[in-house]
Structure formats: structure tokens, C-alpha cells
Amino acid sequence: MTKPKIVAYLKPSCGWSMGVRAIMRKYDLPFEDRDIINDAIQRQEMIQKSGQMMSPCVEIEGVMLPDISGDEVEAYLLSQNLVRPNNITPDSPTNAACASHEPEPAWMPFKQ
């Protein structure tokens, strides 16, 4: 089975982002992990491609899945037959909020 091209726009330590990473590990999927907190260019690209500011966003074979959990990424991968079901337990929660699940203010400057 050919592995899909995946670009994930993630926060370094957010629960939702960690869930997406856990699904990638569960299925041994290579992916580009783009840091939207420490790289303003990646965040802007995510916003442009997804049409919104919430994360994580995962682009799989050119299809953007905005504001998505690890569980939803897994469901999409399975529905598109991009992975086969397996019984591996993810190594971290796949549908959990960040420790401080409060949206960032729109005025918050990006770190460079």
C-alpha cells in the first residue's frame, strides 16, 4: 500500500496536535509536521489553505481537513482506504483538548 502525502499544521504541545501525531505513528505514516506557533509562515499557509484559524489542520493527498482531531484523521484515512485497520493502541490520547484550551487572541503576535 502506497503511503499518502500528508502535511500536518500542528502546535508543538497541544493535546489535539499530539492526537494527530499519535495516529501518524499508529499507522507508521510519514508526514510533514509544520509548527504553526513558532513559524508564522506555516500558520499563514494553514489559514490560507484551510480558510480558518483553528488547528490542527491536516492536508492528505491535497484534501484539507481543518480543525480536526486524531480520531477524525483516522476515520478519514480509513474511509478513503489510505490505511488498513489495525489493533495498535495509540501512544497518546487522540481526541483531547490542550491543557489550557482557550483560543489565542487574534492580536497575539507570532514568534519569529
NUKOL-455441 format. One record per residue (C-alpha): residue number from 1; x negated, y negated, z. Coordinates in pm, whole numbers. Layout:
N
timi,x,y,z
NUM,X,Y,Z
...
END
This chain:
112
timi,x,y,z
1,0,0,0
2,-140,-339,-102
3,-167,-588,184
4,28,-912,131
5,-138,-1254,121
6,-46,-1426,447
7,-116,-1777,571
8,-4,-1850,928
9,20,-2204,1064
10,-27,-2150,1437
11,-114,-2314,1766
12,-424,-2176,1940
13,-249,-2059,2258
14,128,-2082,2212
15,345,-1782,2302
16,526,-1791,1968
17,194,-1808,1779
18,48,-1524,1987
19,353,-1315,1891
20,286,-1370,1521
21,-79,-1270,1570
22,32,-957,1760
23,244,-847,1462
24,-50,-902,1226
25,-265,-679,1450
26,12,-419,1484
27,17,-371,1106
28,-355,-440,1055
29,-275,-728,821
30,-544,-976,725
31,-421,-1336,737
32,-545,-1693,738
33,-496,-1835,1087
34,-457,-2211,1041
35,-487,-2421,1357
36,-220,-2694,1344
37,-322,-2852,1675
38,-692,-2919,1615
39,-670,-2969,1239
40,-439,-3248,1125
41,-478,-3146,760
42,-341,-2797,833
43,-50,-2942,1032
44,36,-3181,748
45,19,-2897,496
46,255,-2689,714
47,502,-2980,735
48,485,-3039,359
49,533,-2672,271
50,799,-2591,532
51,990,-2920,526
52,991,-2940,906
53,758,-2980,1207
54,827,-2671,1419
55,579,-2386,1443
56,484,-2116,1387
57,531,-2112,1012
58,415,-1813,811
59,375,-1801,435
60,389,-1447,296
61,325,-1397,-75
62,429,-1759,-138
63,750,-1742,70
64,750,-1986,364
65,913,-1864,686
66,950,-2176,904
67,975,-2188,1284
68,955,-1810,1320
69,883,-1556,1595
70,670,-1245,1569
71,988,-1036,1574
72,1126,-1228,1277
73,798,-1195,1086
74,806,-820,1146
75,1168,-796,1030
76,1082,-987,712
77,779,-769,638
78,985,-453,683
79,1282,-583,480
80,1052,-665,188
81,874,-327,213
82,543,-507,271
83,465,-280,568
84,581,62,680
85,745,107,1020
86,510,228,1291
87,535,309,1661
88,245,89,1771
89,337,-135,2062
90,227,-495,2002
91,-52,-607,2237
92,135,-921,2344
93,498,-1039,2352
94,633,-1108,2003
95,926,-1332,2096
96,811,-1553,2383
97,803,-1928,2421
98,493,-2127,2501
99,417,-2168,2872
100,534,-2529,2853
101,800,-2507,2585
102,855,-2875,2529
103,835,-3030,2183
104,540,-3258,2118
105,637,-3623,2091
106,644,-3747,1731
107,398,-4022,1825
108,136,-3780,1963
109,-189,-3833,1773
110,-366,-3539,1613
111,-701,-3426,1747
112,-974,-3454,1488
END
